[in-house]
Amino acid sequence: MAFTRNISSSRRRFLGNGLKLAALSGLLLPLQKALASGNAAISIVKKRVNSFLSIDKIVLNTKTGVVHLPSGKIFSKYPTIKRQAIIGNNDWEIKVKPPYRFNKEKSGVILEMLAMTRLAPGINDRSLTDAYRILSIAFSNAYKSKSGILLNKYKFRLHYLLLQTIALNNTFTAAQKWEKFQLAIGRISYNLQNEKPLPKHMNWAITKTEFDKRAVYILQNKQTYISRLTKRADKNKL
């Protein structure tokens, strides 16, 4: 009898464990499917995030010939560039020439960032000359619309930066500074009919007299402007 009871007990335990395992398998299977689905979802999300991933690299779209700078310091998102080649930070001026050009709509911001990169190691005549040259590119023919309108004509941040790089640059004499500014902006005329007028705070960009007054003021407050440029360059450098 005792032997029979032991067999019955063993069978009950065996059946009980079997039922528990079956129940556990039933719970684990949906969990495995959920995990698999979750991994797939994560993979999809990662691909979508990467498609707008910002990198501090100069990127050439080899299909269109347009050069981009998808930096998270400036742009919140940037579209995927499927056919791309990275351009070195030190030789972009040699390579970004016709038929290549920067993204027209973003060219002002991109060139400002590249100019700040040259100023970041220190504000001196050499770095100011480099920044001046880079900022001038924004006003070249490559950045005109199909109808011939210069897209950076009213990007006043660029104008102010040019003013500062010219005023603080000791290699430009006082007599040369206005002409250097005019050359940089391509002798833009703000007096044409049917164009929006300049705001009053930009009147210095129209006449040599007002420009020279601003340049003198900057030199009188030289250390303040150098300090501001240094902070700005450190924040926005590539």
C-alpha positions in Angstrom: 0.0 0.0 0.0 2.8 2.4 0.9 4.5 1.6 -2.4 1.3 2.3 -4.3 0.8 5.6 -2.4 4.5 6.6 -3.3 3.8 5.9 -7.0 0.6 7.9 -6.9 2.4 10.8 -5.2 5.2 10.7 -7.8 2.7 10.7 -10.6 1.0 13.7 -9.1 4.3 15.6 -8.8 5.2 14.7 -12.3 1.9 15.8 -13.7 2.0 19.0 -11.6 5.5 19.9 -12.8 4.5 19.2 -16.4 1.5 21.5 -16.0 3.8 24.2 -14.5 6.3 23.8 -17.4 3.5 24.0 -19.9 2.1 27.2 -18.3 5.6 28.7 -18.1 6.2 27.9 -21.8 2.9 29.6 -22.6 4.1 32.7 -20.8 7.6 32.7 -22.3 6.5 32.3 -25.9 4.6 35.7 -26.0 7.5 37.3 -24.1 10.0 36.0 -26.7 7.8 37.3 -29.5 7.5 40.6 -27.7 11.3 40.8 -27.3 11.8 39.9 -30.9 9.3 42.5 -32.0 10.9 45.0 -29.6 14.3 44.4 -31.1 12.9 44.9 -34.6 11.2 48.1 -33.4 14.4 49.4 -31.8 16.3 48.6 -35.1 13.8 50.6 -37.1 13.9 53.5 -34.6 17.7 53.5 -34.7 17.7 53.6 -38.5 15.3 56.5 -38.5 17.3 58.4 -35.9 20.5 57.7 -37.8 18.9 59.1 -40.9 18.8 62.5 -39.2 22.0 62.0 -37.1 24.1 65.1 -36.9 27.8 64.8 -37.4 30.5 67.5 -37.3 31.8 66.5 -40.7 31.8 68.1 -44.1 29.9 65.7 -46.3 29.8 65.7 -50.1 26.7 64.3 -51.8 28.5 62.5 -54.7 25.2 62.3 -56.7 24.3 66.0 -56.6 27.7 67.7 -56.0 26.2 69.6 -53.0 28.3 69.8 -49.8 26.7 69.6 -46.4 27.6 70.1 -42.8 25.1 68.2 -40.7 26.3 69.5 -37.3 24.1 69.2 -34.2 25.5 72.5 -32.9 23.6 74.3 -35.6 20.9 72.1 -37.1 18.3 70.1 -35.1 18.1 67.5 -37.9 19.6 66.9 -41.3 18.3 64.6 -44.1 20.1 61.4 -45.0 22.9 61.6 -47.6 23.0 58.2 -49.1 25.9 58.6 -51.6 28.5 60.5 -49.6 32.1 61.3 -49.2 33.7 63.0 -46.2 35.8 66.1 -47.0 38.7 66.9 -44.6 38.3 69.9 -42.3 41.6 71.3 -43.4 41.3 71.0 -47.2 37.6 71.9 -47.8 38.6 75.3 -49.4 40.5 73.4 -52.1 37.8 70.8 -52.8 34.5 72.8 -52.4 34.8 74.6 -55.7 32.7 74.4 -58.9 31.1 72.1 -59.7 30.8 71.5 -56.0 29.2 74.0 -53.6 27.6 74.1 -50.2 23.9 73.7 -49.7 22.6 77.1 -50.8 19.9 77.6 -48.2 22.3 76.7 -45.4 25.5 78.2 -46.8 25.5 81.2 -44.6 25.3 79.2 -41.4 27.8 76.6 -42.6 30.4 79.2 -43.7 29.9 81.1 -40.4 30.7 77.9 -38.5 33.8 77.2 -40.7 35.0 80.8 -40.1 34.5 80.3 -36.3 36.6 77.2 -36.5 39.6 79.2 -37.9 39.1 81.8 -35.1 38.9 79.2 -32.3 42.6 78.7 -31.8 43.1 82.4 -31.2 42.1 85.9 -32.6 45.0 87.3 -34.5 45.7 88.8 -37.9 46.1 85.5 -39.6 43.0 83.9 -38.2 41.0 87.0 -38.9 42.2 87.0 -42.5 41.1 83.4 -42.9 37.7 84.1 -41.4 37.3 87.1 -43.7 38.1 85.0 -46.7 35.7 82.2 -45.7 32.8 84.6 -44.9 33.3 86.2 -48.3 32.4 83.0 -50.0 28.8 83.3 -48.8 28.4 86.3 -51.1 29.8 84.7 -54.2 27.9 83.8 -57.4 27.6 80.1 -56.3 25.1 81.1 -53.7 22.6 82.9 -55.9 19.1 81.6 -56.6 18.1 80.5 -60.1 16.6 84.0 -60.6 20.0 85.5 -59.7 19.1 86.7 -56.2 22.0 86.4 -53.7 20.6 84.2 -50.9 22.8 85.6 -48.2 22.2 89.3 -49.0 20.1 89.8 -45.9 22.1 87.5 -43.5 23.2 90.3 -41.3 25.1 88.0 -38.9 27.6 87.5 -41.8 27.8 91.3 -42.3 28.6 91.9 -38.7 31.2 89.2 -38.6 32.8 90.6 -41.7 32.8 94.1 -40.1 34.6 92.7 -37.0 37.2 90.6 -38.9 38.0 93.6 -41.0 38.1 96.2 -38.1 40.3 94.0 -35.8 42.7 93.0 -38.6 45.9 95.0 -38.4 46.9 94.0 -41.9 44.1 96.1 -43.3 44.8 99.8 -43.0 42.0 102.2 -42.0 41.9 103.5 -45.6 41.4 99.9 -46.9 38.7 98.6 -44.5 35.7 99.9 -46.4 37.0 98.6 -49.7 37.7 95.2 -48.1 34.1 95.0 -46.9 32.8 96.0 -50.3 34.9 93.3 -52.0 33.7 90.7 -49.5 30.0 91.3 -50.1 30.4 91.6 -53.9 29.5 95.3 -53.8 25.9 94.6 -53.0 23.4 97.5 -53.7 20.7 97.9 -51.1 19.2 100.9 -52.9 17.5 99.0 -55.8 13.8 99.5 -56.2 11.3 96.7 -55.3 13.7 95.4 -52.6 13.1 95.5 -48.9 15.1 98.3 -47.2 17.8 97.7 -44.7 16.9 98.1 -41.1 18.3 101.2 -39.4 20.9 99.3 -37.4 22.4 98.2 -40.7 22.9 101.7 -42.1 26.7 101.3 -41.5 26.8 98.8 -44.4 25.7 101.5 -47.0 28.2 104.3 -46.7 32.0 104.5 -46.1 31.4 107.2 -43.5 29.1 105.1 -41.3 31.3 101.9 -41.8 34.4 103.7 -40.7 32.6 105.0 -37.6 31.7 101.4 -36.6 35.2 100.2 -37.3 36.7 102.9 -35.1 34.3 102.0 -32.3 35.3 98.4 -32.5 38.9 99.3 -32.2 38.2 101.5 -29.3 36.6 98.5 -27.6 39.1 96.0 -29.0 39.4 93.6 -26.0 35.6 93.4 -25.6 35.1 92.4 -29.2 38.0 90.0 -29.1 36.5 88.4 -26.0 33.1 88.1 -27.7 34.6 86.6 -30.8 36.6 84.1 -28.8 33.5 82.9 -26.9 31.5 82.7 -30.1 34.2 80.8 -31.9 34.7 78.3 -29.1 30.9 77.6 -29.0 30.4 77.2 -32.8 33.7 75.7 -34.0 33.7 72.5 -36.0 
